[in-house]
Amino acid sequence: MKRNFRNDDTGAVLLETLIAVPILVMFTFVIVQLGYVFFVASTMIHVSQHVSREIAVGSADDETNGVYTTCGSLSGVSADGLISAEKLACDMIGSLRGNFSVLASDTVAGGPASPGNNILVSLQIETSSIVPIDIMGMAASFDNYSVQARHVKE
C-alpha cells in the first residue's frame, strides 16, 4: 500500500507542540522575572521611605554620613548612639538576595538631624542580582538599580 503524504497529518500535533512549548516556557520565565524585578523595586522603595521617616522623627541616625556602604560592613550604631539607619535598611531588605549598598544622610555629621534638615536615603543593588536569568537583556542595559527617598526633619 502506498502512502499519500500530502493528506497524511499524523504527527502534526506533536510538531505544533514542539514549536509552541518553548515559546510558552520563555514567556513564563519573562513574566516571573519581571514580577520579581517589580517586587524588589517595590520593597526597596518601601524600605527607603521607612528609613528616611525613622531619621526624620529621630528614631535613627546615619552611620556613614552620606557614603554608599555595603550591608556587611555596618556596625549598627550611629555616632550618637542611635540605631544606624543604614543597618535598619539592611535588616529590612535582608531577606532579598543580592548585594545592597545603602546611603543615608541627614546633612549633620556625628549627630542627629536638626529641624529643617534634608534627609536622603538611597538603596542600590546590582541589576545582575535581581535578574538571575537575563532572557530579555535587562541586566545588560544598566549596572545598578537605585531608589531614593527624601524627607525634611520636623
N, C-alpha and C positions, 0 to 999 in steps of 0.2 A: 504494500500500500504506500502510495506516495503522499507526503505531507505538503500542504499548501501553506507556506509561512506567512503569506500576506493576510490570511484570515485567521491565523493561529495567535491567540492572545494569552497563552499560558506563560506565566512568569511576569506579566505586565504589572501586577500589583506589587510584586517583590521589587521590581526595578523602580517603580514610583516611590516605594517606601525607602529604598536606599538613597534616593535623591532627596526626599523630604526630611528624613530624620536628622541628618547632620545640620541642616539649616534650622530646624526647630530647637535642637540642642544648643546651637550657637546663640539663638535669640534668648533662650532661657538663661544662659550664662551672662549675657549682656544685661538682662533685667535684674538678675541677682546682684551683679557687680554695681550697677547704678543705684540700686536700693541700698547697698552697703555704703557707697560713697555719700549718699544723702543722709544716711543715719549718722555717719562720722561727722559730717559737716554740721548737722543739727545739734549733735552732742557738744561739739566744740563751741558753737555759738552760745548754747545754754551755759556751759562752764565759764566762758569768758565774761558773760553778763553777770553771773552769780558772784564770781570772784571780784569783779570791779565794784559790785554793790557792797560786798563784805569790806573792802577797803574804804569805801565812801562812808559807811556807818561806823567805822573804827574798830571792827572786829579782827581785822587782819592788816598786815603791812607788807610792803615789798621787801624781799630779802636781797635781791641783786641790783636794785636801783636802776631799772631800765635796760638790762642786758639780757639778750636771749640766752637761756641756760637750759641744758637738758635735765630731764626729771631726775635722773640718777645722781646728780651732783648737788642736790639741795639738802640743807641741814634741817629745815622745817621750822626754824625760829628766825624772826627778823632781828634787826639790830636793837630794837627797843623791847624785845621780849614777847611781842605779839606772835600770833600764828603767821607763818610765812604764806603770803598769797600765792606764790608760785607752787609751794608744796601742796596747798589746798587744791589748786587746779590739777596738779599731777595726780593727787589721790582720787579726784573725781573722774578723771579720764583713764585711770589705771587699768580698767577692765578692757579697754580697747588696745589692740595690738598696734605697734608702731613706735617710732622714736619721736617723741614730742619735745618741742622746745617751748619754754614759757618766758614771757616778758611781762613784768608788772612794774608800773611806775606811778608814783604819786607826786612827783616833782620835788620831794623833800628827801634829802639823803640822811639816813640814820635816824629817822623818827617818823611818827605818824603824820598824815596829811593834815593841813590846816583848812578851815572853811574857805571855799572858793578855788582850791587847787584842782587842777585837772588830773583825772585818774585814767590810766590806759592799761588794759590787759590784752595781750596778744598771745594766741596759741598758734604753733606752726608744726606741720608734720610733712615728711617727705611723701610725695604722691605715690611713690612705689610701695609705700607701706599700706596705703588704703586701696590700691588697685593691684591685687595679687596676681590676677590673670589678665594681662593687658590685651584683650582681644581687639578693642577699638583704637588702640594707640593713645589712650587718655594720659597715661603717665609720662609719655614722651613729650607731651606738649608743654609741660611746666614742671619745675623741680619740686617746689614746695607749695602746700596749701596753707593759707593763713587766714585767721579770723581775728577781729578786734572788737573790743567793747570799751566805751568811754563813759565816764560819769564825772560829776563835779561834786567835790566834798561839800556836804551840807553843814 
